[in-house]
């Protein structure tokens, strides 16, 4: 557990540097995992979630959905990143709808952090949770943001 950037991959703050992971695997015969805070560690290791952690996750979601500038959008995504793997379906649907409703998110959909977040959560959006027109808009928005194909974005094979 560390917030020291020297341990994290420059490409993904949640992943240890490759040489550290390789050394750990060779010496410990296991997988090295990097956690930036104790709450995320407890959730990942023991499936324990503290009330404050739920509040922090909800606050980060709210900050993203109501961001009024590109800077606040980036900051909210950074705050939300440690919780991405623990988002429930309600959170995921709320974030998906927020991408369509908040211009600050839409206008910087091509930025690495915005696209990275949404490429992780959009495949988990239940098709029945949104109308077909909105799902198509999301596909188009985030497919245009990268080299992804439309079928890569929401994990369907209809495209």
C-alpha positions as CSV (number, residue, x, y, z in Angstrom):
1,X,0.0,0.0,0.0
2,X,1.5,3.3,-1.1
3,X,0.8,6.6,-2.7
4,X,4.4,6.9,-3.8
5,X,4.3,7.4,-7.6
6,X,7.6,5.6,-7.9
7,X,5.9,2.3,-7.3
8,X,3.1,2.8,-9.8
9,X,3.2,2.4,-13.6
10,X,3.3,5.7,-15.4
11,X,0.5,4.4,-17.6
12,X,-1.9,3.3,-14.8
13,X,-1.6,4.5,-11.2
14,X,-3.4,1.4,-10.0
15,X,-0.8,-1.0,-11.4
16,X,2.7,-1.5,-10.1
17,X,5.7,-0.9,-12.3
18,X,6.5,-4.0,-14.3
19,X,10.0,-4.6,-12.9
20,X,8.5,-4.6,-9.3
21,X,5.7,-7.0,-10.3
22,X,8.2,-9.3,-12.0
23,X,10.6,-9.3,-9.0
24,X,7.7,-9.9,-6.6
25,X,6.5,-12.8,-8.7
26,X,9.9,-14.3,-8.8
27,X,10.6,-14.0,-5.1
28,X,7.1,-14.5,-3.6
29,X,5.5,-16.6,-6.3
30,X,2.5,-14.3,-6.2
31,X,0.9,-11.3,-7.8
32,X,1.9,-7.8,-6.6
33,X,-1.1,-5.5,-6.2
34,X,-0.9,-1.8,-5.6
35,X,-3.5,0.0,-3.5
36,X,-3.4,3.8,-2.8
37,X,-5.4,3.7,0.4
38,X,-6.5,1.3,3.1
39,X,-10.2,1.5,2.3
40,X,-9.7,0.3,-1.3
41,X,-7.4,-2.5,0.0
42,X,-10.1,-3.8,2.4
43,X,-12.7,-3.7,-0.3
44,X,-10.6,-5.6,-2.7
45,X,-9.1,-8.1,-0.2
46,X,-12.0,-8.7,2.2
47,X,-15.0,-7.2,0.4
48,X,-15.4,-4.7,3.3
49,X,-16.8,-1.3,2.5
50,X,-16.8,1.5,5.1
51,X,-19.6,4.0,5.2
52,X,-17.1,6.8,4.6
53,X,-15.9,4.9,1.5
54,X,-19.4,4.8,0.1
55,X,-19.8,8.5,0.8
56,X,-16.5,9.3,-0.9
57,X,-17.5,7.2,-4.0
58,X,-20.9,8.9,-4.2
59,X,-19.3,12.4,-3.7
60,X,-16.8,11.7,-6.5
61,X,-19.7,10.6,-8.8
62,X,-21.7,13.7,-7.9
63,X,-18.6,15.9,-8.5
64,X,-18.2,14.4,-12.0
65,X,-21.8,14.6,-12.9
66,X,-22.0,18.3,-11.8
67,X,-18.6,19.4,-13.0
68,X,-18.6,22.9,-14.5
69,X,-15.1,22.9,-16.0
70,X,-12.6,20.6,-17.7
71,X,-10.3,20.9,-14.6
72,X,-13.1,19.9,-12.2
73,X,-14.0,17.0,-14.6
74,X,-10.4,15.7,-14.5
75,X,-10.2,16.1,-10.7
76,X,-13.5,14.2,-10.2
77,X,-12.3,11.4,-12.5
78,X,-9.1,11.2,-10.5
79,X,-11.1,11.0,-7.2
80,X,-13.4,8.3,-8.7
81,X,-10.6,6.1,-10.2
82,X,-9.9,4.0,-7.1
83,X,-13.5,3.1,-6.8
84,X,-14.2,2.1,-10.5
85,X,-14.1,-1.6,-9.9
86,X,-16.5,-1.3,-7.0
87,X,-19.2,0.7,-8.7
88,X,-22.7,-0.8,-8.6
89,X,-25.1,-0.9,-11.5
90,X,-26.9,2.2,-10.2
91,X,-23.6,4.2,-10.2
92,X,-22.7,2.9,-13.7
93,X,-26.0,3.9,-15.2
94,X,-25.8,7.3,-13.4
95,X,-22.3,7.9,-14.9
96,X,-23.4,6.8,-18.3
97,X,-26.4,9.2,-18.3
98,X,-24.1,11.9,-16.9
99,X,-21.8,11.6,-19.9
100,X,-24.7,12.5,-22.2
101,X,-26.0,15.3,-19.9
102,X,-22.9,17.1,-18.9
103,X,-21.1,19.0,-21.7
104,X,-17.9,19.1,-19.7
105,X,-17.7,15.3,-19.9
106,X,-18.8,15.2,-23.5
107,X,-16.4,17.9,-24.8
108,X,-13.4,16.1,-23.4
109,X,-14.4,12.5,-24.1
110,X,-11.2,12.1,-26.1
111,X,-9.0,12.9,-23.1
112,X,-7.2,9.8,-21.8
113,X,-8.6,9.9,-18.3
114,X,-12.2,10.5,-19.4
115,X,-12.1,7.9,-22.1
116,X,-10.3,5.5,-19.8
117,X,-13.0,5.7,-17.1
118,X,-15.8,5.3,-19.5
119,X,-14.2,2.4,-21.4
120,X,-14.1,0.6,-18.1
121,X,-17.7,1.3,-17.1
122,X,-19.7,1.4,-20.4
123,X,-19.5,-2.4,-21.0
124,X,-21.2,-2.9,-17.7
125,X,-24.3,-0.7,-18.6
126,X,-27.4,-3.0,-18.7
127,X,-29.0,-2.4,-22.1
128,X,-32.5,-2.2,-20.5
129,X,-31.4,0.6,-18.2
130,X,-31.3,3.2,-21.0
131,X,-33.2,3.8,-24.1
132,X,-31.6,2.7,-27.4
133,X,-31.1,6.2,-28.7
134,X,-29.0,7.2,-25.6
135,X,-27.0,4.0,-25.8
136,X,-26.3,4.8,-29.5
137,X,-25.1,8.3,-28.5
138,X,-22.8,6.9,-25.9
139,X,-21.4,4.4,-28.4
140,X,-20.8,7.1,-30.9
141,X,-19.3,9.6,-28.3
142,X,-16.8,7.1,-26.9
143,X,-16.1,5.2,-30.2
144,X,-15.1,8.6,-31.7
145,X,-12.9,9.3,-28.8
146,X,-10.5,6.5,-29.6
147,X,-9.7,3.7,-32.1
148,X,-12.4,1.5,-30.5
149,X,-15.0,0.1,-32.7
150,X,-18.7,0.6,-31.8
151,X,-19.0,-3.0,-30.6
152,X,-16.0,-2.6,-28.3
153,X,-17.6,0.2,-26.4
154,X,-20.7,-1.5,-24.9
155,X,-19.7,-5.0,-25.5
156,X,-22.4,-5.9,-27.9
157,X,-22.2,-7.6,-31.3
158,X,-25.0,-5.7,-33.0
159,X,-22.6,-3.2,-34.7
